[in-house]
Amino acid sequence: MANLRAIRTRIKSVENTRQITKSMKMVAAAKLRKTQAAFASLRSYADESRALLETVSAAPDAGGDNPYLQPHAELRKTCYVLVVGNRGLCGTYNQALLRFCEQRMREDGRESSVITCGRWGKDMIAAAGITVDRNYEISDAPTHEEALELTEELKRRYREGEADEIVFVYQHYRTVLSQVPDTVRLLPLERPEGKADENPVIFEPDRETVLDSLLDLYIGNTVHALLLEARTGEHSARMTAMTAAADNTEELIRELTLELNHARQAAITTEISEIAGGAEALRNNTAGG
Amino acid sequence: MAKCFSLRVITAEGTVLEGQAEYARFETAEGSVGVLAGHAPMLCALPEGIARFRMEDGTEKRAELSSGIANVRDNTVTVLADRATLTD
């Protein structure tokens, strides 16, 4: 009988787990939709500014003075921007990224500084021997303001020579089911390839100022897009992990129910055979007496 | 009726304003720039400030912009700014 009760308690607790994993899956799905919508609204803005930038920077002498297009004379210090998740429970999303980052830093072997974006694993990152000199709180659906705040700091570090390159280490989003750790160099910028405008264009106040503003928009957009991509991946990974967990609880509940039925049947059979045995013994007694 | 051009104000959060406009005025570092239909191609760096538009139906609109770019070409004006708040 104790066995029956134990199984029932177990089923109850697995059912609770199923409830929790299911709601977490739903929350992740809702957040995923939110980041995807933000991505969609950023897209037309980013596309327009990129297209403009391409035509403006196509002139051979363009951007001569812009600090973000010029590589530093010597590449000594790298600033890594590690975009970890805000929470765990999303499969290997964070761990895989951390391992990848460690390896990448070892291979580069340069002097480096690290900025993290996300609340996950402060102690895990420290245990991996990575010293974080600044953490940015980036919400689950990164806003443009958050992206710009980070952008300003990155631009400052590059401009003032605190870093000779700025590299993002993040989970590249391929599909809902697949994210791959990847790096993207933000600064110095690759000079965008494009065709110069055939028609004469008036620049107000002048070409360099227009190009500088375009580059500012472009860098901000790139950072925002990278943050959105990383968060989209995080929500997808969590959704996948929680779907798997919820499916596993279903399976477990099925097995436990079967076990419960077995045990109950066994108990009933025992009881019946005891009663039958008792009755038989009683009849034998009366018949004999 | 005055001639119109198509106007779009785009920010990172999406399109804030879209429609036919008669007149647009931007504040640049060197003073105001006015745009009417048929303006020559122009790229205009905009510092933080206010842009004014008169729409096809005669309504006036103001947009508070963060720094950005106005692109005038083929009778279309596209304003790109990180933030834009629309007021009447």
Interface residues (C-beta under 8 A of the other chain):
Chain A: A38 S41 L42 S44 Y45 E48 S49 L52 V56 H144 A147 L148 D197 N199 P200 V201 I202 F203 E204 P205 T209 V210 D212 S213 L214 D216 L217 G220 N221 H224
Chain B: I10 T11 A12 E13 G14 T15 T28 A29 E30 V33 A40 P41 M42 L43 C44 A45 L46 S67 G68 I69 N71 R73 T78 L80 D82 R83
